[in-house]
């Protein structure tokens, strides 16, 4: 009997794992045969999020040239590099295009087919279009993977969970709001992948409160405007009359920063510089552990500042007052206050200085006298952001983006660093395409989108939902509908996925933030004693080594690719040894 590997989740992460199995099999697993079972109710390759069966109005938030599923020499891994086309090369579209998700789904399906075709001839892949319900079996023996449509389990020598984004139970506040909505005939839409949400209950012309100003809101905005027959005439939105009025707010009160609209030219900052493997080793070696804000964030802040000023001094020396060599020496040696004084003396224009705190909370302390005054003020903020992010004269912003990618690649080794970092990264580095923000401006001028402010508070009383923000003191908005525009938190304890719930009950351990603990070297699931399970692996956003995404832009190190390679090699080595023991 051939060994068996079960991969639960056939989306981009599962596909990336198969690609790495195919790349490493000639070295680690030649001629022994293998059955691979893929379990996913959605199409292999695209999975749920990128499936082709969704609205063509929904875009990716990356340029087509910045999307690849293939490794290159910048990926720090033990397996071989197997290059392949980016999305724009495969689809023969302009590299600066923001492709729709249907096209990305087609690309991912093709990558999956290529990965399967590259497997050795004695490796067979079987797809089961259903959900896995649980995994059982002894630590040292074969595992049983129970499927929803089969009375008997799949028997597996190894199991890899590549589940992607998961649905979750409501938290305490959401449960209270949902209960109130049910009792008072209101509408409460909980966190969800927006393409899967039933928006039919949001009636034309009615006010709708929306919490969340990231990509989930952008999708919601598109589906409730163009998706209901509206159109754009230049910078003007022409409504269909079927749109509700969206009152949107969030913790920051502003949309994510626009995607940068120009290409990199010239020398890249030499990263990592102040937050690299040696610094991570030092943090991991601390006997009492580390605190993110106290021990990690200062290193990140210094790293991002270095990327920013390296670019400024290299490309725009006329906007600085000292030589780069002098600045770099003092920057490297200085503490935070000394670096701040150095920057103030060497960079005269505050717009050329990196202020991460101001970037993170742009509305802190800002007050407007009226709701209408705030609408005008936030439109000005968005217009300024669009202008800056599309002006190569501000290319230190792109250097900071590269710094963020470098930092993320290092942070993976530290495990769960809390939710703030991931939100900050997405806000700065993974915002919407510029055209989406221009549409948001047009919708604001048309009165279809209205801004609420920072630290938006929502209450349920007197038979309605009410929203307020300190940004506009005294102003409130009433509505009979509330949408939580964000993905569910990827926690194990509240996941609706029965497989994860069963794993947790069976001894798999979660972090204080609710993420599944896995071995950072190869993805093996850890138990409460910290022991890695010899036959169970997990990859994805619900683990404490989550990455920015299952695919990435070329030549940026691809942390997910590195993880896929390590897991594939560990799995192949285990299965090889299993075959050798059986033969002996």
PyMOL commands that set and color helices and strands:
alter all, ss='L'
color gray80, all
select helices_A, chain A and resi 12-28+64-66+87-91+101-117+172-183+194-196+215-223+226-228+277-284+292-315+317-319+324-333+336-346+350-352+356-360+371-389+392-394+396-414+419-429+434-445+470-472+498-505+559-583
alter helices_A, ss='H'
color red, helices_A
select strands_A, chain A and resi 3-8+34-39+123-128+132-136+143-147+154-156+158-161+187-189+207-211+231-233+236-238+245-250+449-454+457-461+464-468+476-479+481-484+524-526+532-538
alter strands_A, ss='S'
color yellow, strands_A
deselect
rebuild
show_as cartoon
